[in-house]
Amino acid sequence: MVDVAKYFIEKRVTSWMITFILLVGGAVAFTNLGRLEDPEFSIKQVNIFTSYPGATPEQVEDEVTYLLEAEMQNLPYVDQITSTSTAGMSELNVELKDTIPGDSLGQIWDEVRKKISDLEPYFPPGVGSPLVVDDFSDVYGILLAFTATEEGGYSYAELDSIVTDLSKELALVEGVSKVAVGGDQTEEIRIEVPTKNLVSMGIPIETIAAVLSSQNTVSSSGSITVGQEYIRLSPTGEFQSVDELGLLTITSENGNTVKLRDIATIERTYSEPATHIIQFDGKPAITLGVSFLPGVNVVEVGELVRAELESLSSMIPLGVEYNPIYFQSDEVANAVSGFLMSLVQAVGIVIVVLLVFMGLRSGILIGLILVITIFGTFIIMDMAGISLQRISLGGLIVSLGMLVDNAIVVVEGVLIGMKKGKTKLQAASDVVKQTKWPLLGATVVAITAFGPIGLSPDSIGEFVGSLFWVLLISLLISWFTAVALTPFFCDLMFKEGAAVVSDEEENDPYKGFIFTIYKKLLSAAMAHRWVSIVVLVGMLFGALWSFQFVKQAFFPASATPMFYVELRYPEGTSMETTTAKAAELGSFLSEDERVEFVASTINYGFSRFMLTYQSVEYGENNAQLVVRTHNRDEIPALLNDIDSYLSYEQPEVFFMTRRIQLGPASGSKLEVRFQGKDATVLRELAEEVKDIYRSNEYLSGVRDDWKQPVKVLQPVFDVEKGAELGITKSDFETALLTFAEGQTVGVYRDGTDLLPIKLTLPETERDGVDQLQNIQLYSNGRYINITEVTDGFNVVWENPTIEHRDRERTITAMADPALDSPYIADELFFQVKDAIDAIELPEGYTLTHGGEYESSAEARGNMARLAPMGYMFMLIITILLFNSFKEAAVVWLCVPLMLVGIVTGLLVLNIPFGFMGFIGLLSLTGMVVKNGIVLIDQVNVEINDGKDHYRAMYDAAISRLRPVMMAAVTTILGLLPLLADPFFQDMAVVISFGLGFATLLTLVAVPVFYVTFFKAKRTV
């Protein structure tokens, strides 16, 4: 077998070349690595929108939504289907199974489109073609708001034209994927015809509609043969200006003619009501969103976009300015700089610890090996396409202690060998031969502990998966550098014979205060093994009991100084009222010196500017404000001020404030779902839950997703009278549409823009509900009043929305922790859970807890399903390494005992145990087992030298004291920078406190269990 240490010591050129490649290649790879704030992950959802104008929510549910749900349910990839049926619109959300790879989504979305296309012939008349939206998860990491500097200086149309021209240029920037414009207002040609003109001229409004719809169409006129040429006919006649519309000649039933401009007012204006309004610091705005190609360096591409905007400044006239709502490259640059600073600090801490406890030469040597390992990791990360972001850099920080662990073992072995009189070459050769396979096995065990993270199939696993791959890469490289380059540098830096000591010292090379204390503790523990076991078991049961007092969480809030304010005004609130009310809050916030800017969106959300962004749901009564402060520490007080302002100034609004979350987004923190058939029963059940929520003073934002019932005005058409007068239901509905919103009768072509032409009545004839009874309908050569075919006007109440989940009617009651709540969501959940579970359900109805409780349970469940496989693999490796069940059992008995340190740390520091803490728990298992493997391997070496089990265990434990202590101290202190990061805080606490106690387990519990299992008699 190749003597690895000897080879690399003697082949100096090879060793220097590998060192050079790892250092220089790593430096080059580092500059090539992509930069992100958070890792990318796939959103495995598709939305399907289907319009059904004029239909009630129940009609949409029965005639459209049910058909779509049944068709989507047949797809084998589908995990969950939710739907929302509202008046005139069906919205379906199809969520795929977690096991579906992200790179296969495009093919699946094509299959979804085909299924929907095949279903269209089965829809009732009047249903529009379904729109399949599969790119709503695209992230526009640069979101700019363009505004006019002076009110009224530029119209929406002018701003839209400027932004559209800019978007075409920015789309050409290298690294840019898509460019999207938001907040642009739809223009239309509005033709208002007074009723008196129609009646006096005897012109049916349908005649005007027919003339307008036929005049501006594009159709083929064919081609003719002229001599030897074939020439296409392309007649003119399309409208070249809005004024030309007025020149159209309208002929009445009695043959009289009149120009349209003589009987109607024609203007180019914006559609009412607007579909989407965006404001920035109180000014009307158009947004420009830029998304990046996968794998690019976001910081570099962001600078290219910024430079391109500067070069295009001539396209932005005076009086127009733009401000960033979110500029991802800046956020990423700041975040990555912060992560890298944490990494540098951690590396510095580790090296300082090594210098203090290992000596100058040893400290410098191991520090050099650590740097080489990290740079080598950058090379593989670059090749594997792993970017620098929160998770990957966090993985490097977490692994620091483990990265030096292998090198410490080798350096320690070389030093001890030299103290015993061996040459540098012989000492290095012996220690590498002895430890290379146990160290590899221990390294693989440590990697396997993180396996559930990288192999978890859900979006959480995809989000944090880079942690596993970075650890796998770095730990394997650390093993290579430990057995190959560490002996080489030992040979370079240690002086031959300098460590040789006297015979007396050779008999006991482990002297000093720490060794003396440890020897006494070890002797006592091994001598009183059963007392020690009882103490350890008692501590374990105490930890298990105390775990109930540990707070639970999922993902924490981001450190980005931004938050959202969601405003939901009463159902039926007009777009204009919502906009004005939101602007009042925006003005209040803009005047606050703590606020950098306020951006608001009405009716639906902004373009997704970060993966975890949650937009407000569609609705004219809904608004969302994105508020950025100068400092994140100012946010809590500002949220309280918003609460006070809205409670006093706008008591009618239902509002929610949300911090930006780290990790995949979820809905409300507390959710309860009821499923059943009857809408009334579902509402009653939801009200019971909301009452329970309201009874808890620390819960706010109590609501349900079916919203309040709304008033609907029903003009009752008298079919019999209509038949007598020649009025059909279609005539009746068209007259009402012309009165309410105007009927679209054609399109006006303005370059590439197609503007709808709407025919309606003047504002003075439709400015109140009383005007309904003045509507005129044309039939048999005369106008008749609508009241002649109307059997009254009824006001009824209807559900504005009907929600489904997996094809069943579902209502969700929701709540969130109040701003002043001393409890986190998990604690509040258990405060109300028993009362909610006690609700008596009618037959056929079910109750399910959702929210953070469900999301966290699903994420942990996915990892927990993989954890047994990982644990079994680690156990098999342990057994194979020692070829002994007893020795493997000794190592694994220490695993549950690490809970003592974990629970202690979480309770002392009052840190919630979140998803990252759960990952830390899994990874800590690998660290504990790794330490145990190295110790038991040393025991076997001592036994092979002729010692009995007791003495071998005693000597092995003492010889492993420094390596185990050093690995623990470097890991724990290296994690200090992560304690300031809210995302990694609970993981850092779990590993630090858990490893601290695990070190005691390795050095005390393993010897105790070993001598107990092998019934070793005391010989020391």
C-alpha positions, 0 to 999 in steps of 0.5 A, a space after each residue: 500500500 502506498 505510504 501517502 505521507 512519505 510520498 508527499 514529503 519526498 515528492 516536494 514538487 508535487 506537493 508544492 504544485 498541488 498547494 499552488 493549484 489549490 491556492 491560486 485556482 481557489 482565488 481565481 474560482 472565488 472571483 468567478 463564483 456567482 453571488 446571491 443573497 439567498 440560494 435559488 429554489 424552484 416554485 413548483 406551481 402554476 396558475 390558471 385564470 379563466 374568465 366567465 363574464 357575468 357569472 356568479 361565484 357559484 356559477 364559476 365554481 360549478 361550470 368552470 372550476 370543477 372542470 379544471 380541477 378534475 382535469 388537473 387532478 389526472 396529472 400524476 405530478 400534482 400534489 395539491 390543487 387550490 382554487 378561487 371562484 369569484 364573480 366572472 373569474 376562476 383562478 386555479 393554483 396547481 402545486 406539484 409534488 416535491 419530488 419533481 425536479 426543477 429542470 422538468 417543470 417546462 415540460 410539465 407546464 406544456 402538458 398542463 397547457 395541452 390538458 387545458 386546451 383539450 378541455 375548452 370545448 366542454 366549457 359553457 358559452 361565454 367562457 374565455 380561453 384559460 390563461 396558464 401562467 407559469 412564470 409568476 415565480 420569476 424574480 425581478 431582482 432589480 425593481 425601479 419606480 419611474 415617476 414624474 418630478 412634478 405632479 401632472 408633468 407626465 401622463 401615465 402614457 408618457 411614462 409608460 412609453 419612456 419605460 417601455 423604450 428603456 426596457 427594450 434596451 435593458 433586455 439586451 444587457 448580458 446576464 439579463 433574462 427578462 424585463 417587465 413593466 408594471 403599473 401601466 394603465 390601459 388606454 381606451 377610446 371612449 365614445 359617450 353618446 347621450 340617450 337623448 341624441 339616440 332617441 331623437 335620431 332614432 338610432 339604435 346604439 347597436 348600429 353605432 357598435 356595428 359600424 365601429 367594429 367593422 371599420 377598423 378590422 384587418 382582413 385579406 383583400 387577396 392578390 391579383 396578377 398584373 402581367 408577370 407579377 403577382 401583387 397583393 391588395 392592401 387597402 387603406 381605411 383604418 383610423 389614423 387618428 382619434 378624430 377620424 372616428 368622428 367622421 364615421 357616418 351613422 344611418 338611422 332606421 329611417 335613413 337619416 345620416 349623421 356624423 358620429 362626432 355630432 351625436 357623441 363625445 370621443 376621447 382617448 383616456 384611461 380605462 375605468 376602473 384602473 386594473 393596477 395602480 403603483 405609487 412611489 412616495 405618493 407619486 404615480 409610478 411605472 415600475 421596471 423589473 429586471 430578472 437575471 439569468 440563472 448562475 450569473 454573478 448578480 453583483 456584476 450584472 447589476 453593475 452592467 444594468 446600472 451602467 446601461 441606465 447611465 448610458 441611456 440617460 438621454 432617453 429619460 427626459 427632464 422631469 422624470 426620475 427613477 428610484 430603486 424599490 429593490 436593487 438585488 445586486 446592492 443587497 447581494 454585495 452587502 450580504 455577501 460582504 457580510 457573509 465573507 466578513 463572518 467567514 474571515 472572522 471565523 477563520 481568524 478566530 480558529 487560527 488564533 485559537 490554534 496559535 494559543 493552544 498548539 504553539 506558533 509553528 503548529 498553529 501556522 501550519 494548521 491555519 495554512 491547511 485550513 486556508 488551502 482547504 477553503 480555497 480548494 472548496 471554492 474550485 469545486 464550488 465553481 465547477 459545480 455551479 454553487 454560488 456564494 450566498 447565505 447558505 453556502 458561506 454558512 456551510 463553510 463557517 459551520 465546517 471550520 472546526 471539522 476542517 481543522 479536526 483531521 489536520 489537528 489529529 495528524 499534527 498531534 500524532 507527528 509531534 507525539 511521535 517526534 517526542 518519542 524519538 522518531 524522525 519527522 518522516 517516520 512520525 508522519 508516516 506512522 500517524 497517517 498509516 494509522 489514522 487515514 482510514 478512520 479519519 476518512 470513515 469519520 469524515 464520511 460519517 460527518 458528511 452523512 449526518 448532513 445528508 438529509 439536508 442535501 437530499 430532502 426533495 422539497 423546496 426547503 431542502 432545495 433552499 438549504 441544500 447547498 449547505 450539504 454540498 459545501 460541507 461534502 466538498 470541504 470535508 473531503 478536501 480537508 481529509 486529503 489535505 490532512 493526509 497529504 499536505 499536512 505531513 509535507 508542511 510538518 516536514 518543512 516547519 518542524 525541526 528534526 529532533 527538536 521535540 525529543 524529550 527525556 525518558 521520564 517525559 517520554 513515559 508521560 508526554 501529556 503533562 500540564 494543568 488541563 491534562 492533570 485535571 482531566 486525568 483525575 476526572 477520567 479516573 473517577 468516572 471510569 472507576 465509578 462507572 455505574 454512578 457516571 451512567 446514572 448521572 448521564 441518563 438522569 441528565 438526558 431525561 432532564 433534557 427531554 423534559 425541559 425540551 417542552 419549554 424550548 420555543 419553536 419557530 420555522 424561519 426568522 425575519 430577514 435583516 433587510 430593513 424593509 417590511 410590508 403593510 397589507 391593507 384590506 378595506 371592506 369588500 366592495 370598496 372602490 379602487 379610487 377609495 382604496 388608492 386614496 386611503 393607501 396614499 394617506 398612510 403612505 404620506 404619513 410614513 414618508 414624513 417620518 425621518 426613519 423611512 427611506 421610501 414608501 412604494 404602494 400597489 393597489 389591486 395586486 402586488 408588485 413584480 416578484 422582486 425576491 423569491 420570498 416576496 408575498 403579494 397581496 391578493 387580487 382585489 380593488 379593496 386591497 393595497 400593499 405598501 413596501 416600506 424601507 427604513 434606514 435601519 432595521 432596528 427602527 422597524 419595531 417602533 415604526 410598526 407600532 406607530 402604523 398600528 396606532 395610526 390606522 387604528 385611529 385614522 382608518 378603523 374600517 381597514 383590516 391591516 397586517 404588517 409583515 417583516 421580510 422572511 428568510 426561507 420559502 414563504 408561507 401564509 399566516 402564522 396560524 391557520 385552521 382549515 375547514 372542508 365541507 359542502 355548505 358555505 353557511 356551515 363553513 362560515 359558522 365554523 370559521 367564526 368559532 375559530 376567529 372567536 377563539 383567536 380574538 379571545 387571545 390578546 396576543 393574536 391579531 390579523 384575525 380573518 378568513 379567506 372567504 371575506 365578508 359577503 357583498 351586496 349584489 344588485 339584481 335587475 329582474 328581467 321579465 321574460 314574458 314582457 321582454 318577448 312581447 316587446 322584442 327584447 331579449 335577455 342579451 339586449 337587456 344585459 348589453 344595455 346594463 353593461 353600456 350603462 355600467 362600464 361601457 361595451 367594447 365594440 372594436 379596437 383602435 390601432 396605434 402602432 403596436 398598441 391595440 386600444 379598445 373602443 368602448 361605447 357608453 353613456 355620458 357620466 351625467 347619465 350613469 352617476 348613480 344607482 337611480 339612473 338605472 331606471 332611465 336606461 333605454 332599450 331599442 326594439 321594433 323601431 322605437 326606444 322603450 324604458 328598461 322598467 317596462 321589461 324589469 320586474 323590480 331591482 333586488 339586493 341580495 348578498 353573495 359570497 365574493 369568493 369560494 375557495 377550494 382545496 383538493 376539489 373541496 370547499 375550504 375556508 381558512 381562518 387565520 391569525 398572526 402574533 400581535 406586535 407586542 406579543 411576548 410569545 412566538 407563533 408556535 407558543 400561541 398555536 398551542 395556547 389555542 389548539 385545544 380550544 380549536 380541536 374541541 369544536 364539534 364538527 358536523 358530519 362530513 366536515 373536517 378540520 386541519 391545522 395549517 400555517 407555520 405549524 404545517 409548513 414546519 412539520 412538512 419540512 422536518 418530516 421530509 428530512 426526518 424520513 431521510 434521517 433514518 437512512 443517514 443514521 443507518 449508513 453512519 451506523 454501518 460505517 461505524 460497524 465496518 470500521 471496527 468490525 465490532 457491534 460493542 464498539 459501535 454501540 459505545 459511540 452511538 450511545 453518546 448521540 442522544 446525550 447531546 440533547 443535554 447541551 442543546 436544550 441548555 443552550 436554547 433555554 439559557 439564551 432564550 433562542 427558538 428552535 427553528 428549522 436551521 436548528 433542526 439541521 444543526 441537530 442532525 449535523 451534530 450527530 456526525 460530529 459526535 460520532 466522528 469524535 467517538 470513532 477517532 477515540 475508539 480507533 486510538 483504543 484499538 491501537 493501544 490494545 495492539 501495543 499490548 495494553 488491556 482494555 481499561 488501560 488502553 481506554 484510559 491512555 487513548 482518552 488522554 492522547 485524544 484530549 487535545 485534538 478533541 478539545 481543539 476541534 470543539 473549541 475551534 468549531 464553537 468559537 468559529 460559530 461566534 459570527 453566526 450568532 449575529 445572523 438571525 438565519 443561523 442563530 439557532 443552528 449556531 447555538 445548537 452546535 456550539 452548546 451541543 458540541 461543548 457537551 458532546 466533547 465531554 461525552 467523547 472524553 468521559 462518557 465514551 470511556 465509561 460506556 467502553 469499560 462497562 461494555 467490555 467489563 474491563 477491570 480497573 488497572 489505573 
